[in-house]
Amino acid sequence: MAAEARHFKYVVLGGGVAAGYAAREFAKQGVNPGELAIISKEPVAPYERPALSKGYLFPQNAARLPGFHTCVGSGGERLLPEWYSEKGIELILSTEIVKVDLASKTLTSAAGATFTYEILLIATGSSVIKLTDFGVQGAESNNILYLRDIADAEKLVAAMQAKKDGKAVIVGGGYIGLELSAALKINNFDVTMVYPEPWCMPRLFTSGIAHFYEGYYANKGIKIVKGTVAVGFDADANGDVTAVKLKDGRVLEADIVIVGVGGRPLTALFKGQVADEKGGLKTDAFFETSVPGVYAIGDVATFPLKLYNEQRRVEHVDHARKSAEQAVRAIKAKESGESVPEYDYLPYFYSRSFDVAWQFYGDNVGDDVLFGDNDPASAKPKFGSYWVKDGKVVGVFLEGGSAEENQAIARVARAQPAVADVEALKQEGLEFAAKV
Ligand SMILES: Cc1cc2nc3c(=O)[nH]c(=O)nc-3n(C[C@H](O)[C@H](O)[C@H](O)COP(=O)(O)OP(=O)(O)OC[C@H]3O[C@@H](n4cnc5c(N)ncnc54)[C@H](O)[C@@H]3O)c2cc1C
């Protein structure tokens, strides 16, 4: 006979960044023991996922759990597993939900356990796109790796130990590719990056911005192969990858291959049960979906981005944190007949590798205006870009900014000041931001 369903007032489905910040907000707003459960496929309590491609891979003093559980990434309290038990918040770990029935408010796990709820927060995040998904020849070979969760990071650490001082090929020129290339280089690998675009991070970087990072990486000894893609892999008798075959005919030797070619929001469980848009689950400004009592937060939500008056999905950690807090505040306010202001998000994204670190706020649309010194050989590089649309600054990128300067560029992206003279803006550079 099937065991009886376990019932919770609130269930967070997924145990990543958004789940951790939702738990903290529930505790802040007041939740009774036994009311809230987090159900996660992962075996550990929520943690700050960005650490996996950064501190986790350091050759010395590497970050390890419990060091980076949420909410340390935003300077908040570190929620250890004990914190959850003290609050009476149930962490149901190593539990994959394979079936969701929003009509009967029931979730079913791979092991056949069932859970019912009154309010559901969907926080399933994204999964990585794999080369095996496209049937790339040899893509199933050993040591062709991806990075999304702690198990992936552990595999990468083990491969780096097994193939010490070897050759690494990084497939993909996005921020994951850039961060992982740096990590492998710091671990003394011979690193080659491969990507099809004319420059790295083309979704955000302009050619002027990319000029700096490509030169900086080259100076660190990282080889960059652009304008082609991996079409196959060779392996030895053990099944370990030995080479990457490129579309342009070149062959790169490899002991480790890391693929960072993007993610997909995990929404398949809800298909046909809830409205979707732009690849995510459509929500209102409080992250409630088309099904009352069902919320979507973090990477899976397509929400109204008030500042630009359009529905967007954002796959960044800052939004995962803030959307979780907004949803929980809205849920609790509704219960007491109150209301909260609409979500009014300013897009924010950052990355760091080696000794460089950048931040970006706003929207990268319109004309870009590069300022500062983007010479990759500079001792202390500091440069950036404004994006100007309809005579207003709508986005700002800054490499090497101080805390104050980063706050200033955030203010600019929020205020959208008018610019009459683009050439003057270029000359003024950061001074323009300081005045806003
Ligand atoms: C390596 C890496 C580095 C990153 N670095 C940065 C960075 O520098 N800056 C930045 O802004 N963003 C960064 N990001 C993106 C950021 O981490 C994500 O946007 C953020 O984690 C999204 O939070 P989330 O809670 O929506 O999803 P996630 O944190 O991915 O959490 C989803 C959780 O749901 C679980 N889950 C999914 N399906 C099920 C199921 N069916 N049953 C049970 N559990 C399930 C997953 O196992 C996971 O625990 C990085 C991401 C990665 C992978």
The ligand as a Tripos MOL2 file, in Angstrom:
@<TRIPOS>MOLECULE
LIG
   53    58     1     0     0
SMALL
NO_CHARGES

@<TRIPOS>ATOM
      1 C1         28.5520   27.2720  -12.0070 C.3       1 LIG1
      2 C2         27.6200   28.4440  -11.9600 C.ar      1 LIG1
      3 C3         28.1240   29.7120  -11.7100 C.ar      1 LIG1
      4 C4         27.2890   30.8180  -11.6780 C.ar      1 LIG1
      5 N1         27.8150   32.0530  -11.4270 N.ar      1 LIG1
      6 C5         27.0110   33.1420  -11.4300 C.ar      1 LIG1
      7 C6         27.5580   34.4570  -11.2240 C.ar      1 LIG1
      8 O1         28.7640   34.6290  -11.0770 O.2       1 LIG1
      9 N2         26.6960   35.5090  -11.2040 N.ar      1 LIG1
     10 C7         25.3490   35.3520  -11.3820 C.ar      1 LIG1
     11 O2         24.6110   36.3440  -11.3550 O.2       1 LIG1
     12 N3         24.7950   34.1140  -11.5940 N.ar      1 LIG1
     13 C8         25.6100   33.0220  -11.6220 C.ar      1 LIG1
     14 N4         25.0620   31.7800  -11.8360 N.ar      1 LIG1
     15 C9         23.6050   31.6430  -12.0430 C.3       1 LIG1
     16 C10        22.8790   31.4660  -10.7150 C.3       1 LIG1
     17 O3         23.5620   30.5510   -9.9110 O.3       1 LIG1
     18 C11        21.4430   31.0030  -10.9770 C.3       1 LIG1
     19 O4         20.7780   32.0240  -11.6780 O.3       1 LIG1
     20 C12        20.7170   30.6930   -9.6520 C.3       1 LIG1
     21 O5         21.3100   29.6030   -9.0010 O.3       1 LIG1
     22 C13        19.2470   30.4070   -9.9130 C.3       1 LIG1
     23 O6         18.6350   30.0510   -8.7200 O.3       1 LIG1
     24 P1         17.3950   29.0410   -8.7070 P.3       1 LIG1
     25 O7         17.0630   28.8210   -7.2650 O.co2     1 LIG1
     26 O8         16.3790   29.5050   -9.6480 O.co2     1 LIG1
     27 O9         17.9800   27.6810   -9.3190 O.3       1 LIG1
     28 P2         19.1150   26.7280   -8.7610 P.3       1 LIG1
     29 O10        20.0380   27.4540   -7.8540 O.co2     1 LIG1
     30 O11        19.6850   26.0330   -9.9290 O.co2     1 LIG1
     31 O12        18.3110   25.6660   -7.8950 O.3       1 LIG1
     32 C14        17.4170   24.7470   -8.4550 C.3       1 LIG1
     33 C15        17.2720   23.5810   -7.5060 C.3       1 LIG1
     34 O13        16.1480   22.7860   -7.8590 O.3       1 LIG1
     35 C16        16.5000   21.4190   -7.8170 C.3       1 LIG1
     36 N5         15.5730   20.6840   -8.6860 N.ar      1 LIG1
     37 C17        15.3580   20.8760  -10.0020 C.ar      1 LIG1
     38 N6         14.4010   20.0260  -10.4620 N.ar      1 LIG1
     39 C18        14.0150   19.3030   -9.3940 C.ar      1 LIG1
     40 C19        13.0570   18.2490   -9.2290 C.ar      1 LIG1
     41 N7         12.3270   17.8000  -10.2520 N.pl3     1 LIG1
     42 N8         12.9200   17.7050   -7.9990 N.ar      1 LIG1
     43 C20        13.6550   18.1680   -6.9550 C.ar      1 LIG1
     44 N9         14.5610   19.1500   -7.0580 N.ar      1 LIG1
     45 C21        14.7360   19.7180   -8.2630 C.ar      1 LIG1
     46 C22        17.9440   21.4340   -8.2900 C.3       1 LIG1
     47 O14        18.5920   20.2350   -7.9590 O.3       1 LIG1
     48 C23        18.4700   22.6420   -7.5130 C.3       1 LIG1
     49 O15        18.7680   22.3050   -6.1820 O.3       1 LIG1
     50 C24        25.8960   30.6460  -11.8950 C.ar      1 LIG1
     51 C25        25.3830   29.3780  -12.1570 C.ar      1 LIG1
     52 C26        26.2300   28.2710  -12.2170 C.ar      1 LIG1
     53 C27        25.6750   26.9180  -12.5230 C.3       1 LIG1
@<TRIPOS>BOND
     1     1     2 1
     2     2     3 ar
     3     2    52 ar
     4     3     4 ar
     5     4     5 ar
     6     4    50 ar
     7     5     6 ar
     8     6     7 ar
     9     6    13 1
    10     7     8 2
    11     7     9 ar
    12     9    10 ar
    13    10    11 2
    14    10    12 ar
    15    12    13 ar
    16    13    14 ar
    17    14    15 1
    18    14    50 ar
    19    15    16 1
    20    16    17 1
    21    16    18 1
    22    18    19 1
    23    18    20 1
    24    20    21 1
    25    20    22 1
    26    22    23 1
    27    23    24 1
    28    24    25 2
    29    24    26 1
    30    24    27 1
    31    27    28 1
    32    28    29 2
    33    28    30 1
    34    28    31 1
    35    31    32 1
    36    32    33 1
    37    33    34 1
    38    33    48 1
    39    34    35 1
    40    35    36 1
    41    35    46 1
    42    36    37 ar
    43    36    45 ar
    44    37    38 ar
    45    38    39 ar
    46    39    40 ar
    47    39    45 ar
    48    40    41 1
    49    40    42 ar
    50    42    43 ar
    51    43    44 ar
    52    44    45 ar
    53    46    47 1
    54    46    48 1
    55    48    49 1
    56    50    51 ar
    57    51    52 ar
    58    52    53 1
@<TRIPOS>SUBSTRUCTURE
     1 LIG1         1 GROUP 0 **** ****
